[in-house]
Amino acid sequence: MKLERAIGAVLRAGVLVSSACLTLGLLMTLINPNGALPQALLNTGIIVLLATPVARVVVSIAQYTLERDWTFAMLTTVVFLELLASAVAALVFNRKL
Amino acid sequence: MPALTVTLALIIFGIGAGSGALGALLGLGGGVFLVPFLNLVLGFPFGAAAAISLTTVIATSSTVSAGRAGKQLINMKLGMLLEVATAAGSFLGGVTAQFISQSVLQKMFGVVAIAVAVIMLSRLKRRNVILDPGADPGRLGGRYYEHESGADVIYRVKRLPVAIGASFVAGNVSSLLGIGGGIIKVPVLNAWCGIPLRAAAATSAFMIGVTATAGAVIYYGHGQLQPALAAAAVLGVQVGSWGGMRFGAAASSKWLKVMMAIVLFILAAMMFVRGGR
């Protein structure tokens, strides 16, 4: 139950922060398309949005480890590593690097 | 890719709201409607449409699951176990999507849209699995309180390998086509694995955040995700699914499902025509 509440809090915070950044960033972009701040806000909003499920997985790893539920600590760690692999693939595909 | 204007932002916000509302009413993510609209009507490249749609899937998953966490409807253990398979499928899909041509992806989308429509039509009357109230939920099963019957629903997970296989396929399809993948998982979990429809839908909605993230990150890194357009779609879907959940609970979903199945057949046909060129 502790885990469910912690996950609920993480998801709620992520949604609030990303929605706020995206709303503000979008409105500012529409007013001034070339500003640096609106672009930064939009990217922050997207990154927070993408990071929210990852944070939820990290919280689960921590909680299962505290509970000494090793099977699920391991499974959630594998999920985290898969997300990490996606992030690595994203960097590989990024032509700027 | 069209330039961002106030009009375009409003159009995408509106399409997002419509997809989100339909998704909430039908128990689907809205991606299956959002992707063809962005790709066929607005002329976005398929990858850009899929990337935008995946961000809305993540937002929907987080919002819906935040509201449900603590109510025991989400089977978190089962979800986290199956996420191992969906995230792997999604990672592979995200990597391979970069090498698959738009016309192949459009044809694949057509096939999936037809499958979604057929599943929707075949499940018009089905409500639930038969439950054994004395069942032992076991390590992966679950228990939640059902308001209508005023009793605890207890279920046990059957045929776990089937659930794992379906989750892998759902994850793969999700990042290739930009949809959540719930339409593949939920019927399988319900029909073959003994999980009540509501718990299956809630658990799937919980999982698709991780699934879509594994795919969306790759599109974002590849430069296929336009943050401003994604913002308009995400905010639209949030408003739409909120409205759909709030006002749609009482609506009879039977005719809605038939209508949407017809829309999906039309979208599939359009995808085949475009993809055939």
Interface residues (C-beta under 8 A of the other chain):
Chain A: M1 L3 E4 R5 I7 G8 L11 R12 G14 V15 S18 S19 L22 T23 G25 L26 T29 L30 P33 Q39 L42 N43 G45 I46 L49 L50 T52 P53 V54 R56 V57 S60 F72 L75 T76 V78 V79 E82 L83 A85 S86 A87 A89 A90 L91 V92 F93 N94 R95
Chain B: L4 V6 A9 T55 I58 A59 S61 S62 T63 S65 A66 G67 R68 A69 G70 Q72 I74 M76 K77 M80 L81 E83 V84 A87 A88 S90 F91 G94 V95 Q98 G209 V210 A212 T213 A214 G215 A216 V217 I218 Y220 G221 H222 G223 L225 P227 A228 A230 A231 A232 V234 L235 Q238
